[in-house]
Amino acid sequence: MSPSRVRQKLAAGETILTAKSCYAEPELVELIASAGFDAVWICLEHKRLDPAVVYSLIQACRLGGADALMRVKPANYTDVLWLLESGARGLMLPRVRHPDEVRAVIDAMKFHPAGRRGCDPIHADAALGRAPLADYLATANRETFLVVQIEEPEVLPHIDAIAALPGVDALFVGPGDLALGFGRPGAADDPEILRVVKEVAAACQRHGKRAGLPTTADQIAKYRALGCSWFNVISDYRCVSQGLKTAREAALAAVS
């Protein structure tokens, strides 16, 4: 397996840019991955996909040169294990309420001594069984990463504790669900959301982790000034929906 682009950016202190894929289409995922993003965010929280399709999406990320970042809420360790063995480099953990949830995922995704992950070294992340065992174990621990989403009001007292956990690489604010949890659906720009972003950024700075959130390109400067350095800036849905709207409006203007 090639080195993780996200891990390289983390080590170098560089800004991380990701794109979200909303559609289970491998060729589209490969197109996104090959566009130069560090990772493609693939959601298994709001999608229930055939495992063979998920494997093809992860493979498309590998072919395109970006990390596969899988958003998943695991019921047990097997929900994590096969994604990593298929070649996913990152896991995004949604709807976290307590640090114990995060500890369980770290245990599942990291080999001893960092965790308690089980070993079956014949899959994509082990060069299909060709990687020497010691190299595979070390590489898997070094090249995988965990992003914890901050999007539940119940998690707010635990932000610092989560940022302090070894094995956590980034905290990623979910403004939409957080606003929903505050009883203000759609108010992603609410001052209370901004307060959480600042708190997350401060905790990440204290513990050497990254803070991020979904945003548009014209908002990046605002959030960089607050201490964020991980941005999801586009999705295939947004590209398609905005492209259709723009094309239709341009065509109507041309024929009117």
VOBA-1610 file (N, C-alpha, C; in pm, whole numbers, padded with zeros to 5 digits, always signed):
BEGIN
Met+00084-00120+00000Met+00000+00000+00000Met+00087+00125+00000Ser+00047+00224-00078Ser+00119+00350-00079Ser+00093+00425+00051Pro+00183+00517+00088Pro+00164+00592+00212Pro+00036+00675+00208Ser-00023+00696+00324Ser-00144+00777+00335Ser-00112+00924+00308Arg-00187+00985+00218Arg-00170+01128+00191Arg-00207+01211+00312Val-00313+01171+00381Val-00353+01247+00499Val-00246+01239+00606Arg-00192+01119+00630Arg-00086+01107+00731Arg+00034+01193+00695Gln+00068+01200+00567Gln+00179+01284+00525Gln+00151+01431+00555Lys+00028+01474+00528Lys-00010+01613+00554Lys-00013+01641+00705Leu-00060+01543+00783Leu-00060+01559+00928Leu+00081+01579+00980Ala+00173+01496+00931Ala+00311+01504+00979Ala+00377+01635+00938Ala+00341+01686+00821Ala+00404+01808+00769Ala+00335+01935+00819Gly+00225+01920+00891Gly+00153+02037+00941Gly+00080+02113+00832Glu+00046+02045+00723Glu-00019+02110+00610Glu-00171+02098+00617Thr-00239+02189+00550Thr-00384+02187+00544Thr-00433+02065+00465Ile-00539+02004+00513Ile-00596+01885+00450Ile-00727+01923+00382Leu-00740+01886+00256Leu-00860+01912+00178Leu-00923+01781+00135Thr-01050+01766+00165Thr-01121+01643+00128Thr-01248+01678+00052Ala-01301+01576-00017Ala-01427+01588-00090Ala-01515+01471-00053Lys-01645+01494-00049Lys-01738+01389-00011Lys-01804+01329-00135Ser-01814+01196-00135Ser-01887+01127-00240Ser-02020+01080-00183Cys-02129+01127-00241Cys-02262+01089-00195Cys-02319+00971-00273Tyr-02256+00938-00385Tyr-02310+00835-00473Tyr-02217+00715-00481Ala-02275+00596-00485Ala-02197+00471-00483Ala-02157+00432-00624Glu-02076+00517-00686Glu-02031+00495-00823Glu-01879+00498-00828Pro-01814+00382-00845Pro-01668+00377-00837Pro-01597+00472-00933Glu-01649+00485-01055Glu-01580+00572-01151Glu-01585+00718-01106Leu-01696+00757-01046Leu-01708+00892-00993Leu-01614+00913-00875Val-01604+00814-00788Val-01512+00823-00675Val-01368+00832-00724Glu-01333+00754-00826Glu-01198+00763-00881Glu-01172+00900-00941Leu-01274+00957-01006Leu-01260+01091-01062Leu-01232+01193-00952Ile-01305+01183-00841Ile-01282+01274-00728Ile-01142+01254-00671Ala-01106+01127-00650Ala-00975+01097-00590Ala-00860+01147-00677Ser-00876+01136-00808Ser-00768+01175-00899Ser-00764+01325-00925Ala-00858+01400-00866Ala-00860+01546-00883Ala-00763+01617-00790Gly-00699+01542-00700Gly-00596+01602-00615Gly-00634+01620-00470Phe-00752+01572-00430Phe-00790+01581-00290Phe-00711+01479-00207Asp-00694+01510-00079Asp-00617+01421+00008Asp-00694+01296+00045Ala-00825+01307+00057Ala-00908+01192+00089Ala-01048+01213+00031Val-01115+01103+00007Val-01256+01106-00034Val-01338+01052+00083Trp-01431+01134+00128Trp-01519+01099+00239Trp-01635+01017+00182Ile-01643+00891+00224Ile-01748+00799+00179Ile-01835+00764+00299Cys-01965+00787+00287Cys-02054+00775+00401Cys-02124+00640+00407Leu-02103+00570+00517Leu-02177+00447+00546Leu-02273+00468+00663Glu-02289+00594+00702Glu-02386+00627+00807Glu-02526+00643+00747His-02534+00716+00637His-02662+00741+00573His-02685+00652+00451Lys-02591+00564+00421Lys-02601+00470+00309Lys-02580+00329+00361Arg-02657+00236+00314Arg-02636+00094+00344Arg-02603+00025+00213Leu-02474-00001+00192Leu-02426-00049+00064Leu-02381-00194+00070Asp-02389-00260-00043Asp-02335-00395-00056Asp-02184-00391-00031Pro-02131-00485+00048Pro-01987-00483+00076Pro-01900-00485-00050Ala-01945-00552-00154Ala-01867-00554-00278Ala-01860-00414-00340Val-01968-00337-00327Val-01968-00199-00377Val-01875-00113-00293Val-01880-00130-00161Val-01790-00055-00073Val-01644-00083-00108Tyr-01613-00211-00130Tyr-01476-00246-00167Tyr-01435-00174-00296Ser-01525-00169-00393Ser-01493-00104-00519Ser-01473+00046-00502Leu-01545+00108-00408Leu-01526+00250-00382Leu-01390+00277-00317Ile-01353+00190-00223Ile-01221+00203-00160Ile-01111+00181-00263Gln-01131+00083-00348Gln-01034+00056-00454Gln-01023+00176-00549Ala-01135+00241-00578Ala-01133+00359-00664Ala-01051+00471-00603Cys-01057+00486-00471Cys-00973+00585-00404Cys-00826+00550-00421Arg-00794+00424-00404Arg-00655+00380-00420Arg-00606+00408-00562Leu-00689+00378-00660Leu-00650+00400-00800Leu-00633+00549-00828Gly-00717+00631-00765Gly-00711+00775-00788Gly-00606+00847-00708Gly-00544+00780-00613Gly-00436+00839-00537Gly-00477+00917-00413Ala-00599+00895-00365Ala-00645+00961-00242Ala-00679+00856-00137Asp-00677+00896-00012Asp-00717+00806+00095Asp-00869+00789+00095Ala-00914+00670+00127Ala-01057+00646+00151Ala-01085+00674+00297Leu-01174+00769+00323Leu-01215+00806+00458Leu-01359+00760+00476Met-01378+00656+00555Met-01508+00592+00567Met-01580+00639+00692Arg-01696+00702+00674Arg-01777+00740+00790Arg-01865+00621+00828Val-01843+00571+00949Val-01914+00451+00993Val-01934+00457+01144Lys-02051+00412+01187Lys-02078+00400+01330Lys-02081+00251+01361Pro-01970+00194+01407Pro-01961+00048+01419Pro-02043-00008+01534Ala-02111-00119+01506Ala-02181-00191+01612Ala-02085-00281+01688Asn-01980-00328+01619Asn-01875-00406+01683Asn-01749-00395+01598Tyr-01642-00458+01640Tyr-01513-00438+01575Tyr-01510-00486+01430Thr-01596-00582+01394Thr-01594-00632+01256Thr-01643-00526+01157Asp-01721-00429+01203Asp-01765-00321+01115Asp-01649-00230+01075Val-01542-00233+01152Val-01423-00153+01126Val-01318-00233+01051Leu-01301-00356+01092Leu-01188-00437+01046Leu-01186-00454+00895Trp-01298-00493+00836Trp-01296-00524+00693Trp-01275-00400+00607Leu-01316-00283+00658Leu-01291-00160+00583Leu-01142-00130+00574Leu-01072-00147+00685Leu-00927-00125+00686Leu-00856-00229+00601Glu-00898-00353+00612Glu-00835-00459+00533Glu-00861-00441+00384Ser-00970-00374+00349Ser-00999-00345+00209Ser-00915-00231+00154Gly-00846-00161+00242Gly-00757-00054+00198Gly-00796+00085+00243Ala-00905+00100+00319Ala-00940+00231+00372Ala-00832+00276+00470Arg-00792+00401+00457Arg-00689+00455+00546Arg-00749+00526+00667Gly-00866+00587+00648Gly-00923+00664+00756Gly-01063+00621+00793Leu-01096+00641+00920Leu-01231+00620+00969Leu-01282+00752+01026Met-01407+00784+00995Met-01474+00900+01053Met-01587+00848+01141Leu-01583+00882+01267Leu-01677+00829+01366Leu-01783+00933+01396Pro-01909+00911+01351Pro-02014+01011+01371Pro-02087+00994+01504Arg-02160+01099+01540Arg-02256+01098+01650Arg-02196+01051+01782Val-02071+01088+01808Val-02003+01049+01932Val-02063+01128+02048Arg-02082+01059+02159Arg-02133+01124+02281Arg-02038+01112+02400His-01947+01011+02394His-01860+00987+02509His-01725+00933+02462Pro-01615+00963+02532Pro-01484+00913+02493Pro-01474+00761+02484Asp-01555+00688+02560Asp-01548+00542+02556Asp-01580+00488+02417Glu-01669+00554+02344Glu-01698+00513+02207Glu-01573+00523+02120Val-01497+00628+02142Val-01376+00651+02063Val-01270+00548+02100Arg-01255+00520+02227Arg-01156+00420+02270Arg-01184+00284+02207Ala-01311+00248+02197Ala-01345+00118+02137Ala-01304+00112+01991Val-01319+00221+01919Val-01280+00223+01778Val-01129+00220+01763Ile-01059+00292+01848Ile-00912+00287+01845Ile-00863+00145+01868Asp-00923+00076+01967Asp-00887-00063+01993Asp-00908-00150+01870Ala-01017-00123+01797Ala-01051-00205+01681Ala-00962-00178+01560Met-00910-00056+01547Met-00839-00020+01425Met-00687-00023+01439Lys-00635-00036+01560Lys-00490-00035+01579Lys-00442-00168+01635Phe-00331-00215+01582Phe-00268-00337+01633Phe-00195-00307+01764His-00171-00413+01843His-00091-00403+01965His+00043-00336+01933Pro+00091-00245+02016Pro+00043-00208+02150Pro-00055-00091+02151Ala-00087-00033+02033Ala-00176+00082+02029Ala-00323+00045+02043Gly-00355-00082+02014Gly-00493-00128+02021Gly-00500-00278+02029Arg-00614-00334+01989Arg-00634-00478+02001Arg-00689-00536+01870Arg-00651-00475+01759Arg-00700-00519+01629Arg-00654-00662+01599Gly-00744-00741+01542Gly-00709-00876+01499Gly-00640-00875+01364Cys-00559-00975+01340Cys-00473-00976+01222Cys-00510-01088+01125Asp-00531-01050+00998Asp-00553-01144+00889Asp-00480-01087+00767Pro-00347-01106+00762Pro-00263-01027+00671Pro-00261-01079+00527Ile-00376-01093+00465Ile-00381-01141+00326Ile-00461-01047+00237His-00498-00930+00290His-00591-00843+00218His-00517-00724+00154Ala-00594-00632+00098Ala-00536-00521+00022Ala-00439-00438+00104Asp-00469-00417+00232Asp-00381-00332+00313Asp-00253-00402+00353Ala-00241-00533+00324Ala-00119-00608+00351Ala-00054-00654+00222Ala-00073-00575+00116Ala-00020-00611-00017Ala-00066-00751-00057Leu-00191-00782-00021Leu-00254-00911-00056Leu-00170-01029-00008Gly-00118-01015+00115Gly-00044-01124+00178Gly+00105-01123+00151Arg+00152-01026+00075Arg+00295-01024+00038Arg+00380-00942+00135Ala+00317-00861+00220Ala+00393-00777+00312Ala+00444-00860+00429Pro+00572-00846+00465Pro+00621-00912+00587Pro+00538-00869+00707Leu+00510-00962+00796Leu+00416-00937+00904Leu+00455-00815+00988Ala+00580-00808+01030Ala+00622-00696+01115Ala+00604-00563+01043Asp+00637-00559+00914Asp+00621-00437+00836Asp+00474-00400+00823Tyr+00391-00501+00801Tyr+00247-00476+00786Tyr+00187-00418+00913Leu+00219-00476+01026Leu+00164-00428+01153Leu+00205-00283+01180Ala+00333-00254+01158Ala+00383-00119+01182Ala+00322-00019+01084Thr+00313-00058+00957Thr+00258+00031+00855Thr+00111+00058+00880Ala+00035-00045+00915Ala-00108-00028+00940Ala-00133+00068+01056Asn-00055+00058+01161Asn-00071+00149+01274Asn-00030+00292+01236Arg+00075+00303+01157Arg+00127+00435+01122Arg+00041+00507+01018Glu-00014+00434+00922Glu-00078+00497+00807Glu-00230+00511+00820Thr-00291+00456+00922Thr-00435+00474+00941Thr-00461+00592+01033Phe-00579+00651+01019Phe-00610+00769+01100Phe-00758+00770+01137Leu-00788+00840+01246Leu-00923+00846+01300Leu-00970+00990+01313Val-01087+01018+01258Val-01151+01149+01266Val-01279+01133+01349Val-01290+01209+01456Val-01406+01201+01545Val-01496+01322+01518Gln-01622+01293+01488Gln-01715+01403+01460Gln-01775+01458+01589Ile-01779+01589+01595Ile-01839+01661+01708Ile-01971+01718+01658Glu-02079+01647+01686Glu-02208+01688+01632Glu-02326+01654+01725Glu-02294+01618+01849Glu-02397+01591+01949Glu-02375+01682+02070Pro-02480+01748+02120Pro-02461+01832+02238Pro-02401+01756+02357Glu-02431+01627+02368Glu-02382+01548+02482Glu-02230+01533+02483Val-02166+01551+02366Val-02021+01531+02360Val-01943+01655+02403Leu-02009+01768+02413Leu-01937+01894+02435Leu-01853+01895+02563Pro-01900+01837+02675Pro-01813+01834+02794Pro-01690+01747+02778His-01685+01663+02671His-01577+01566+02656His-01480+01602+02543Ile-01492+01721+02488Ile-01409+01757+02373Ile-01261+01746+02405Asp-01219+01802+02515Asp-01076+01799+02549Asp-01028+01656+02573Ala-01109+01575+02642Ala-01071+01436+02669Ala-01056+01356+02541Ile-01142+01381+02444Ile-01133+01309+02316Ile-01010+01354+02238Ala-00986+01485+02236Ala-00868+01536+02165Ala-00739+01483+02226Ala-00741+01449+02353Ala-00621+01402+02422Ala-00592+01254+02396Leu-00688+01181+02341Leu-00670+01036+02326Leu-00565+01003+02221Pro-00465+00920+02253Pro-00374+00868+02151Pro-00455+00785+02051Gly-00431+00808+01924Gly-00507+00736+01822Gly-00611+00822+01755Val-00646+00934+01817Val-00734+01033+01754Val-00646+01132+01678Asp-00681+01156+01552Asp-00600+01247+01470Asp-00668+01380+01444Ala-00801+01381+01443Ala-00872+01505+01414Ala-01010+01503+01477Leu-01058+01621+01510Leu-01197+01642+01552Leu-01264+01724+01444Phe-01379+01677+01399Phe-01446+01735+01282Phe-01587+01776+01323Val-01611+01905+01325Val-01741+01956+01367Val-01844+01931+01258Gly-01963+01885+01299Gly-02076+01869+01208Gly-02179+01976+01237Pro-02171+02092+01172Pro-02260+02204+01207Pro-02408+02173+01190Gly-02443+02095+01088Gly-02584+02067+01063Gly-02649+01987+01174Asp-02588+01875+01210Asp-02644+01792+01316Asp-02632+01859+01453Leu-02524+01936+01471Leu-02508+02006+01598Leu-02620+02110+01616Ala-02650+02183+01509Ala-02760+02279+01517Ala-02892+02208+01542Leu-02910+02092+01480Leu-03031+02013+01503Leu-03041+01971+01649Gly-02927+01928+01705Gly-02925+01889+01845Gly-02954+02004+01941Phe-02919+02125+01899Phe-02948+02243+01980Phe-03093+02289+01964Gly-03168+02220+01878Gly-03307+02260+01855Gly-03321+02374+01759Arg-03215+02398+01676Arg-03219+02507+01579Arg-03182+02453+01441Pro-03267+02367+01383Pro-03233+02303+01255Pro-03205+02405+01146Gly-03094+02378+01073Gly-03056+02465+00963Gly-02973+02585+01003Ala-02955+02607+01132Ala-02882+02726+01179Ala-02734+02695+01196Ala-02669+02651+01089Ala-02528+02612+01098Ala-02436+02729+01127Asp-02482+02851+01104Asp-02402+02971+01131Asp-02436+03034+01265Asp-02510+02963+01348Asp-02549+03014+01478Asp-02425+03043+01564Pro-02425+03148+01644Pro-02310+03178+01730Pro-02270+03062+01821Glu-02367+02980+01861Glu-02334+02866+01946Glu-02250+02763+01869Ile-02275+02746+01740Ile-02194+02656+01658Ile-02053+02710+01647Leu-02041+02840+01626Leu-01908+02902+01617Leu-01831+02884+01747Arg-01901+02893+01859Arg-01837+02872+01989Arg-01780+02731+01998Val-01854+02632+01949Val-01807+02494+01951Val-01685+02478+01861Val-01688+02538+01743Val-01574+02531+01653Val-01449+02587+01721Lys-01463+02699+01789Lys-01349+02758+01860Lys-01299+02665+01971Glu-01393+02604+02043Glu-01354+02513+02152Glu-01282+02390+02098Val-01333+02337+01988Val-01269+02220+01926Val-01129+02257+01877Ala-01116+02371+01811Ala-00985+02413+01761Ala-00886+02432+01875Ala-00930+02489+01986Ala-00841+02511+02100Ala-00797+02378+02160Ala-00890+02283+02174Ala-00854+02152+02229Ala-00756+02080+02138Cys-00778+02088+02007Cys-00687+02023+01912Cys-00547+02086+01918Gln-00543+02217+01932Gln-00413+02283+01942Gln-00339+02239+02069Arg-00411+02224+02178Arg-00348+02181+02303Arg-00287+02042+02291His-00351+01956+02215His-00311+01815+02212His-00247+01772+02080Gly-00215+01866+01994Gly-00146+01834+01870Gly-00232+01759+01769Lys-00361+01787+01767Lys-00452+01722+01672Lys-00505+01827+01574Arg-00583+01783+01477Arg-00639+01874+01377Arg-00787+01899+01404Ala-00828+02021+01375Ala-00969+02058+01382Ala-01019+02084+01241Gly-01141+02039+01212Gly-01195+02060+01079Gly-01345+02068+01078Leu-01397+02092+00957Leu-01542+02099+00937Leu-01570+02108+00788Pro-01693+02079+00747Pro-01730+02100+00607Pro-01753+02248+00581Thr-01702+02297+00469Thr-01713+02440+00441Thr-01700+02464+00292Thr-01724+02586+00250Thr-01699+02626+00113Thr-01565+02696+00106Ala-01511+02707-00014Ala-01377+02764-00029Ala-01370+02907+00024Asp-01478+02984+00006Asp-01473+03123+00050Asp-01484+03139+00201Gln-01508+03028+00275Gln-01514+03035+00420Gln-01385+02985+00487Ile-01294+02932+00408Ile-01174+02870+00465Ile-01093+02970+00547Ala-01073+03090+00494Ala-00991+03189+00566Ala-01049+03217+00705Lys-01180+03225+00714Lys-01247+03251+00842Lys-01215+03141+00942Tyr-01224+03015+00898Tyr-01204+02905+00991Tyr-01056+02876+01016Arg-00970+02907+00920Arg-00826+02895+00946Arg-00784+02992+01056Ala-00844+03109+01056Ala-00812+03208+01160Ala-00852+03159+01298Leu-00949+03067+01304Leu-00992+03011+01432Leu-00908+02890+01473Gly-00823+02841+01383Gly-00737+02728+01416Gly-00771+02598+01345Cys-00863+02602+01251Cys-00897+02481+01175Cys-00802+02462+01058Ser-00775+02336+01024Ser-00685+02310+00912Ser-00724+02185+00833Trp-00848+02142+00850Trp-00900+02028+00774Trp-01037+02071+00721Phe-01052+02071+00588Phe-01174+02124+00528Phe-01228+02027+00423Asn-01356+01993+00437Asn-01424+01923+00328Asn-01494+02031+00246Val-01451+02047+00121Val-01488+02167+00045Val-01589+02143-00067Ile-01621+02018-00097Ile-01711+01991-00209Ile-01768+01851-00195Ser-01879+01826-00263Ser-01934+01691-00274Ser-01980+01671-00418Asp-01990+01544-00458Asp-02040+01520-00593Asp-02184+01569-00607Tyr-02263+01558-00502Tyr-02400+01608-00507Tyr-02402+01758-00536Arg-02316+01833-00465Arg-02314+01977-00485Arg-02269+02011-00628Cys-02170+01938-00678Cys-02124+01962-00815Cys-02238+01940-00915Val-02309+01828-00900Val-02415+01794-00995Val-02532+01892-00982Ser-02578+01917-00859Ser-02696+02002-00841Ser-02667+02146-00884Gln-02550+02198-00848Gln-02517+02334-00889Gln-02491+02342-01038Gly-02428+02238-01093Gly-02403+02236-01237Gly-02532+02234-01317Leu-02628+02154-01273Leu-02757+02149-01341Leu-02828+02284-01334Lys-02827+02344-01216Lys-02894+02473-01198Lys-02829+02579-01287Thr-02694+02583-01287Thr-02623+02682-01367Thr-02650+02663-01516Ala-02645+02536-01560Ala-02665+02508-01702Ala-02807+02545-01746Arg-02904+02512-01663Arg-03043+02544-01699Arg-03065+02695-01704Glu-03011+02767-01605Glu-03030+02911-01602Glu-02961+02977-01722Ala-02842+02926-01758Ala-02771+02981-01873Ala-02847+02955-02003Ala-02902+02832-02013Ala-02978+02797-02133Ala-03105+02882-02145Leu-03175+02900-02033Leu-03297+02982-02035Leu-03265+03126-02073Ala-03153+03178-02024Ala-03114+03313-02058Ala-03081+03327-02207Ala-03024+03219-02264Ala-02985+03223-02405Ala-03104+03217-02499Val-03212+03156-02454Val-03328+03140-02543Val-03437+03241-02515Ser-03420+03321-02412Ser-03525+03417-02377Ser-03515+03544-02461
//
